[in-house]
Amino acid sequence: MFRFGSSGAKQAGASGSISGVPTALRRNRKSLTARVWAVSPLYLFLLPAVLYVVVFNYWPMYGLQIAFKDFRSGLGILGSPWVGLTHFDRFFRSYMFPVLIRNTLLLSGYQILAGFPIPIILSIAIHYAARSGLRRFTQTVTYAPYFISQVVLVGMLLLMLSPRTGVVNVFVRALGGTPVFFMGKEGLFRHIYVWSGIWQNSGWASIIYLAVLSNSDPDLHEAAIIDGATKPQRIRHIDIPVLIPTAVILLVMNTGQLLAIGFEKAYLMQNDINIMSSEIIATYVYKLGILNAQFSYTSAIGLFNNVINFALLLGVNSLARRFAKTGII
Amino acid sequence: MKHVKFTTQTRTDIVFDVLNHLFLAIVILIILYPLYFVVIASFSNPDYVNAGLVTVVPRDVTLLGYQLIFADARIWTGYGNTIIYAAGLGLLGSAMTLLAAFALSRRDLPGRTGIMVFFVITMYFQGGLIPTYLVIRTLGLVNTRAVMVLFNSFVVFYVIIARTFYEHTIPEELYDAARIDGCSIAGFYFRIALPLSKAIVAVILLYYVIMEWNSFFKGLVYLREPKYYPLQLVLREILVQSEQVEADMADLSSIADRDRAADLVRYGVIFVASVPMLVLYPFLQRYFVQGVMIGAIKG
């Protein structure tokens, strides 16, 4: 860890901060106290971040014990009585349990699977564009939707898919079809959610694949061209194999987030008609917890979600290690 | 690639190139058209928009939508709030992130692995919405501007990005040399490392600013009074909870008029709210891409 014992001694002496302990400095490997003291400003650099994490990350983890308690604001976290697994039991028996698990898994799984190949295809298409100007323009355009907020995205969906005035139904009518109330069909919720997400995120997700492609060994392509390989053959036998390790890692990371699907878009797209498809764990916890103040019960649901998610992450990671010899943790 | 100049394109290659460019053209159209449509619809007579007659250029150009938007105090309150929140959180967040990342990039920091683990654990395990809400309530931060600036102002993933950047751009030798020459650690950071790391400062600052500009959940959970609402919460009222827009325009005579004006306002407000990010981003794209790449090295 400490590479330059002697230079370390000089630097510490020169900085003058520890001139009171000269004997410690002359030793080749200094004591821990001396090493800590020598870089003490770095701990000051870390202090705000550590404070933040303690207050906003670790304190809530401590508060998670209310999942096993009957939390009442007046009694505080410590004073509230223990109730064991009551809340978990209630959740597993609740009629919403299968609905929430199913909706969360379907929405998330659909999003991961449908969203997986498209950035890869896009990156190959951009990589093979003839002019660098066209490449750059396509990249700029395809990254742009990533910077639009979820509220704006859902607002655009509502406007454009509106049965009366939406531009999509204008085209449907022009082609002789009958207007569709897209947001009012429960069965369409997932498709709209996932494909609007693909519209928004595919460009951004292709950045990493493009980088892998442009860093891959040009000799492979030269050799293939000399051997008479066509572009589709080169894609099939060079580019795709080059992309696979990255693709596997990203797939693993996404699968590890299977139950952590975001709150915002699903909540914004919810209405009375699609609620049985669109109610996911995150939106349910918000409504019952924040709006109805069922703190202990929803903490239990959140903890359950977190544990399953973590187990999934470990599971897919070990699978990826075994099959692709890559892993993330 | 000069060795391979003699090869001519095969017919398959030519067909591939044509199809590939066609594909890219379609992709560009699919992505740009909805954005373009929002803009032209916001300037057009709603009757033409609803009849499907506005597809390429605005028709019967009107500024009514923008007049209504400019007259709507909620939108400007929201805009002002969001600027305050995004600037405050951006500065605080990037300061915390960059300082921590620099410290963690120095190999002579005893305990740096442990501190890193301490941070990374929070990426995989969280207290969750409700326990976090209770902490913020205990701190008395519910329905304050402070919660909007403080909470979410530190993202561990950005620390990983910035630390990787420092490890690669501020070599250990430079650090050691400066230290031998009597430069203090703080002096080294502010006089040498920071000027060398403008790219990462830009990336981290903008990540925070954009995250906050687009965030809506935090305001939804922690704010109660409309005077504190960020832009995205106001947008939600206008775009998603539609009844409210129409109620707010009671001075327009008929229901039909209100309906038409509401859609104009919606298109216009999407444009007004997204313009700062969409205008900024092409200039900053290079930095963002760098950020993604650095993150991926460690990822």
Chai-1 contact restraints between the chains, C-beta under 6 A:
chainA,res_idxA,chainB,res_idxB,connection_type,confidence,min_distance_angstrom,max_distance_angstrom,comment,restraint_id
A,S7,B,D176,contact,1.0,0.0,6.0,A-B,restraint_1
A,S7,B,I180,contact,1.0,0.0,6.0,A-B,restraint_2
A,K10,B,I180,contact,1.0,0.0,6.0,A-B,restraint_3
A,Q11,B,R179,contact,1.0,0.0,6.0,A-B,restraint_4
A,Q11,B,I180,contact,1.0,0.0,6.0,A-B,restraint_5
A,A14,B,G182,contact,1.0,0.0,6.0,A-B,restraint_6
A,S15,B,S184,contact,1.0,0.0,6.0,A-B,restraint_7
A,R35,B,P110,contact,1.0,0.0,6.0,A-B,restraint_8
A,V36,B,P110,contact,1.0,0.0,6.0,A-B,restraint_9
A,V39,B,D108,contact,1.0,0.0,6.0,A-B,restraint_10
A,V39,B,L109,contact,1.0,0.0,6.0,A-B,restraint_11
A,P41,B,I185,contact,1.0,0.0,6.0,A-B,restraint_12
A,P41,B,A186,contact,1.0,0.0,6.0,A-B,restraint_13
A,L42,B,A103,contact,1.0,0.0,6.0,A-B,restraint_14
A,L42,B,L109,contact,1.0,0.0,6.0,A-B,restraint_15
A,F45,B,L99,contact,1.0,0.0,6.0,A-B,restraint_16
A,F45,B,A103,contact,1.0,0.0,6.0,A-B,restraint_17
A,L46,B,A100,contact,1.0,0.0,6.0,A-B,restraint_18
A,L46,B,A103,contact,1.0,0.0,6.0,A-B,restraint_19
A,P48,B,M96,contact,1.0,0.0,6.0,A-B,restraint_20
A,A49,B,M96,contact,1.0,0.0,6.0,A-B,restraint_21
A,A49,B,A100,contact,1.0,0.0,6.0,A-B,restraint_22
A,A49,B,F154,contact,1.0,0.0,6.0,A-B,restraint_23
A,Y52,B,F154,contact,1.0,0.0,6.0,A-B,restraint_24
A,V53,B,T122,contact,1.0,0.0,6.0,A-B,restraint_25
A,N57,B,T122,contact,1.0,0.0,6.0,A-B,restraint_26
A,W59,B,V135,contact,1.0,0.0,6.0,A-B,restraint_27
A,P60,B,G127,contact,1.0,0.0,6.0,A-B,restraint_28
A,P60,B,P131,contact,1.0,0.0,6.0,A-B,restraint_29
A,P60,B,T132,contact,1.0,0.0,6.0,A-B,restraint_30
A,P60,B,V135,contact,1.0,0.0,6.0,A-B,restraint_31
A,M61,B,G127,contact,1.0,0.0,6.0,A-B,restraint_32
A,G63,B,G127,contact,1.0,0.0,6.0,A-B,restraint_33
A,G63,B,P131,contact,1.0,0.0,6.0,A-B,restraint_34
A,G63,B,L134,contact,1.0,0.0,6.0,A-B,restraint_35
A,L64,B,G127,contact,1.0,0.0,6.0,A-B,restraint_36
A,L64,B,P131,contact,1.0,0.0,6.0,A-B,restraint_37
A,A125,B,N20,contact,1.0,0.0,6.0,A-B,restraint_38
A,A125,B,F23,contact,1.0,0.0,6.0,A-B,restraint_39
A,A125,B,L24,contact,1.0,0.0,6.0,A-B,restraint_40
A,Y128,B,N20,contact,1.0,0.0,6.0,A-B,restraint_41
A,T138,B,L24,contact,1.0,0.0,6.0,A-B,restraint_42
A,T140,B,P282,contact,1.0,0.0,6.0,A-B,restraint_43
A,V141,B,I28,contact,1.0,0.0,6.0,A-B,restraint_44
A,V141,B,I31,contact,1.0,0.0,6.0,A-B,restraint_45
A,V141,B,L32,contact,1.0,0.0,6.0,A-B,restraint_46
A,T142,B,I31,contact,1.0,0.0,6.0,A-B,restraint_47
A,F147,B,M277,contact,1.0,0.0,6.0,A-B,restraint_48
A,F147,B,Y281,contact,1.0,0.0,6.0,A-B,restraint_49
A,I148,B,S274,contact,1.0,0.0,6.0,A-B,restraint_50
A,S149,B,N214,contact,1.0,0.0,6.0,A-B,restraint_51
A,S149,B,Q232,contact,1.0,0.0,6.0,A-B,restraint_52
A,V151,B,F216,contact,1.0,0.0,6.0,A-B,restraint_53
A,V151,B,Q232,contact,1.0,0.0,6.0,A-B,restraint_54
A,V151,B,L235,contact,1.0,0.0,6.0,A-B,restraint_55
A,V151,B,R236,contact,1.0,0.0,6.0,A-B,restraint_56
A,V152,B,I270,contact,1.0,0.0,6.0,A-B,restraint_57
A,V152,B,S274,contact,1.0,0.0,6.0,A-B,restraint_58
A,G155,B,L239,contact,1.0,0.0,6.0,A-B,restraint_59
A,G155,B,I270,contact,1.0,0.0,6.0,A-B,restraint_60
A,L159,B,R266,contact,1.0,0.0,6.0,A-B,restraint_61
A,T165,B,N50,contact,1.0,0.0,6.0,A-B,restraint_62
A,V170,B,G52,contact,1.0,0.0,6.0,A-B,restraint_63
A,I207,B,V289,contact,1.0,0.0,6.0,A-B,restraint_64
A,I207,B,V292,contact,1.0,0.0,6.0,A-B,restraint_65
A,I208,B,A296,contact,1.0,0.0,6.0,A-B,restraint_66
A,A211,B,M293,contact,1.0,0.0,6.0,A-B,restraint_67
A,E222,B,V4,contact,1.0,0.0,6.0,A-B,restraint_68
A,I225,B,V4,contact,1.0,0.0,6.0,A-B,restraint_69
A,I225,B,T7,contact,1.0,0.0,6.0,A-B,restraint_70
A,T230,B,T10,contact,1.0,0.0,6.0,A-B,restraint_71
A,T230,B,T12,contact,1.0,0.0,6.0,A-B,restraint_72
A,T230,B,D13,contact,1.0,0.0,6.0,A-B,restraint_73
A,K231,B,D13,contact,1.0,0.0,6.0,A-B,restraint_74
A,K231,B,F16,contact,1.0,0.0,6.0,A-B,restraint_75
A,P232,B,F16,contact,1.0,0.0,6.0,A-B,restraint_76
A,F263,B,F217,contact,1.0,0.0,6.0,A-B,restraint_77
A,E264,B,F216,contact,1.0,0.0,6.0,A-B,restraint_78
A,E264,B,F217,contact,1.0,0.0,6.0,A-B,restraint_79
A,L268,B,V240,contact,1.0,0.0,6.0,A-B,restraint_80
A,V285,B,L129,contact,1.0,0.0,6.0,A-B,restraint_81
A,G289,B,I130,contact,1.0,0.0,6.0,A-B,restraint_82
A,I290,B,V221,contact,1.0,0.0,6.0,A-B,restraint_83
A,F295,B,I130,contact,1.0,0.0,6.0,A-B,restraint_84
A,T298,B,I130,contact,1.0,0.0,6.0,A-B,restraint_85
A,S299,B,I130,contact,1.0,0.0,6.0,A-B,restraint_86
A,S299,B,P131,contact,1.0,0.0,6.0,A-B,restraint_87
A,G302,B,G128,contact,1.0,0.0,6.0,A-B,restraint_88
